Amino acid sequence: MSTSHHSVIAPVRALAEQAFSRAAGAPLVPGNSIRLLKDARENYPAWLDAIARATRFIHFES
């Protein structure tokens, strides 16, 4: 990665870590991702899909 890429990613990651810590008390974990779901029409199918694809753990927070 280029130096400019790192200079953009580091502040974004710090902001994300702070937001998750304040919102959920949970640290960022490498390999995880997030997806913003706006309403029930998006939420329920996405939840069921994520549950079906889980290989080890399901941590659900709403």
Secondary structure, DSSP 8 states (H G I E B T S, - for coil): --HHHHHHHHHHHHHHHHHHHHHHS----TT-------SHHHHHHHHHHHHHH-SS------
